[in-house]
Amino acid sequence: NSGEKFANAWENAIKNDTVLGEEEKSILICVGNSIGRSNTDGQLSMLSVHRQSIEKLYENISRENLGKGKLYRSLGVLAGVFISVMIV
């Protein structure tokens, strides 16, 4: 919609995304709501704060994925051993 405000269009686009998690969506919606509300220095400061939030979230997700990866590899090996025993 050409008459729609940026913040509303941004929020709708983020909410309709099917890939992002709720935490990511929340951070990105805050970014969209903050853009254009202060001078350049204020916006750069705000973006820096949100960048730090995203980096922390990335670290948490990376740690979680590493743990799950080990679990899935272990389950795969155990399933392979179980199938081998069943065949023999």
Buried (B, 14 or more C-beta within 10 A) or exposed (E): EEEEEEBEEBBBEBEEEEEEEEEBBBBBBBBBBBBEEEEEEEBEEBEEEBEEBBEEBEEEEEEEEEEEEEEEEEEEEEEEEEEEEEEE
